[in-house]
Every structure is written in C-alpha cells, then in structure tokens.
Amino acid sequence: MMRFLADENFDNRILRGLLRVKPDLDVVRAQDTEISGAEDPILLEWAAKEERILLTHDVETRVGFAYERVKAGLPVPGVFEIRDTVPIGVAIDELILIIEASNPAEWKDKVSYIPLS
C-alpha cells in the first residue's frame, strides 16, 4: 500500500479529490505532523523514516535535496513533483493511476514528474 506525505504547500484541492476517489488513502500533510515548518532535508528524512512518498509542487529545492539523498546512499521512498500549472483533475487522475497500477518499490529513490507523459 502506498503511503504519502504532502508537503506544506501541496494543493489541498488535489488531496480532497484523491480522498473522494480513494477514501482509504494513507496520506498525511506535513503541517499536521511534528515536522510542520521544517527545512527540506528534515522533511525528506521524516518521509524516509515513515516510508512515505513525498507529494510536492516545489521543484526549486526539494527535488535537489532528494537527489542529494540518493547520491549519498540515503533512502528516498519517492518524490512526485507536480507543477502548480498542472490542472487539478489531471493531477488527481495521474496519482490515482499510479496508486492503482504500481507499488511503492517502483518509486524508491526516484523523483517523478506529473503528468508522467
């Protein structure tokens, strides 16, 4: 089962749409945890410890820190970077497809961009 961490800037409309389609989805928002307001390396460390794939719109910094972790041999359960210009419906559809057609191991140590195509 896939587990997700949505960073503090992740669009809650996408989360609400995901939860309408998959009410049992295991997703937590960073702002609802002890890492609220944490710097990127701490956020990624927490995601790794909790085995949660990170959902983010932040291509500027988080993606770079994720690549640094992989290069250093540190775990990254995966990162899905969704540009904030991607329509909400497209983001939801792509994430549902990923959830239903793959498993968490396929995204380990990868940064993936949505839409996938």
C-alpha positions as CSV (number, residue, x, y, z in Angstrom):
1,M,0.0,0.0,0.0
2,M,1.3,3.4,-0.9
3,R,1.8,6.0,1.8
4,F,2.2,9.7,1.1
5,L,3.4,12.9,2.8
6,A,2.1,16.1,1.3
7,D,4.4,19.0,1.9
8,E,3.0,22.2,3.4
9,N,2.5,23.9,0.0
10,F,0.8,21.0,-1.6
11,D,-2.6,21.9,-3.1
12,N,-5.3,20.7,-0.7
13,R,-7.8,20.5,-3.6
14,I,-5.8,17.7,-5.0
15,L,-5.8,15.9,-1.7
16,R,-9.5,16.3,-1.3
17,G,-10.0,14.9,-4.8
18,L,-7.8,12.0,-4.1
19,L,-9.6,11.2,-0.9
20,R,-13.0,11.4,-2.7
21,V,-11.9,8.7,-5.1
22,K,-9.8,6.7,-2.5
23,P,-11.1,7.4,0.9
24,D,-8.8,4.8,2.4
25,L,-5.7,6.6,1.0
26,D,-2.9,6.9,3.6
27,V,-1.8,10.5,3.2
28,V,-0.6,13.0,5.9
29,R,0.0,16.6,5.5
30,A,3.4,17.9,6.8
31,Q,1.6,20.7,8.7
32,D,-0.3,18.1,10.7
33,T,2.9,16.5,12.0
34,E,5.8,17.4,14.2
35,I,7.8,18.4,11.1
36,S,5.5,21.4,10.4
37,G,7.7,24.2,9.1
38,A,10.8,22.0,8.9
39,E,13.5,22.6,6.3
40,D,13.6,20.3,3.2
41,P,16.3,17.8,4.5
42,I,14.3,17.2,7.6
43,L,11.1,16.8,5.6
44,L,12.8,14.2,3.4
45,E,14.3,12.4,6.3
46,W,10.9,12.1,8.0
47,A,9.3,10.9,4.8
48,A,12.1,8.2,4.5
49,K,11.7,7.1,8.1
50,E,7.9,6.9,7.7
51,E,8.2,5.3,4.3
52,R,6.0,7.9,2.7
53,I,6.3,9.1,-0.9
54,L,6.5,12.9,-0.9
55,L,3.9,15.0,-2.9
56,T,5.2,18.4,-3.7
57,H,5.0,21.4,-6.1
58,D,8.5,22.6,-5.1
59,V,10.8,21.8,-7.9
60,E,13.2,24.5,-6.8
61,T,14.6,23.0,-3.7
62,R,13.0,19.7,-2.5
63,V,13.9,17.9,-5.7
64,G,17.5,18.8,-5.4
65,F,17.7,17.6,-1.8
66,A,16.0,14.4,-2.8
67,Y,18.7,13.8,-5.5
68,E,21.4,14.6,-2.8
69,R,20.0,12.0,-0.5
70,V,20.0,9.4,-3.3
71,K,23.6,10.3,-4.2
72,A,24.6,9.9,-0.6
73,G,23.0,6.5,-0.4
74,L,20.2,7.6,1.9
75,P,16.7,6.3,1.4
76,V,14.1,8.2,-0.5
77,P,10.7,6.4,-0.8
78,G,10.0,8.6,-3.8
79,V,9.0,12.1,-4.8
80,F,6.2,13.2,-7.0
81,E,6.7,16.7,-8.2
82,I,3.5,18.2,-9.6
83,R,3.9,21.6,-11.2
84,D,1.3,24.1,-9.9
85,T,0.3,24.7,-13.5
86,V,-1.0,21.1,-13.9
87,P,-4.8,21.1,-13.8
88,I,-6.1,19.7,-10.6
89,G,-8.1,16.9,-12.4
90,V,-5.1,15.8,-14.3
91,A,-3.0,15.6,-11.1
92,I,-5.7,13.6,-9.4
93,D,-6.2,11.2,-12.4
94,E,-2.4,10.6,-12.7
95,L,-2.0,10.0,-9.0
96,I,-4.9,7.5,-8.9
97,L,-3.4,5.7,-11.9
98,I,-0.1,5.5,-10.1
99,I,-1.7,4.2,-6.9
100,E,-3.8,1.6,-8.6
101,A,-1.2,0.4,-11.2
102,S,2.1,0.4,-9.3
103,N,3.6,-0.4,-5.9
104,P,5.8,1.7,-3.6
105,A,9.0,-0.1,-4.5
106,E,8.8,1.2,-8.1
107,W,9.2,4.8,-6.9
108,K,12.1,4.2,-4.4
109,D,15.0,6.6,-4.9
110,K,13.2,8.3,-7.8
111,V,11.9,11.8,-8.5
112,S,8.9,11.6,-10.9
113,Y,7.1,14.5,-12.5
114,I,3.4,14.6,-13.0
115,P,2.0,14.4,-15.6
116,L,4.1,11.3,-16.3
117,S,3.9,11.6,-20.1
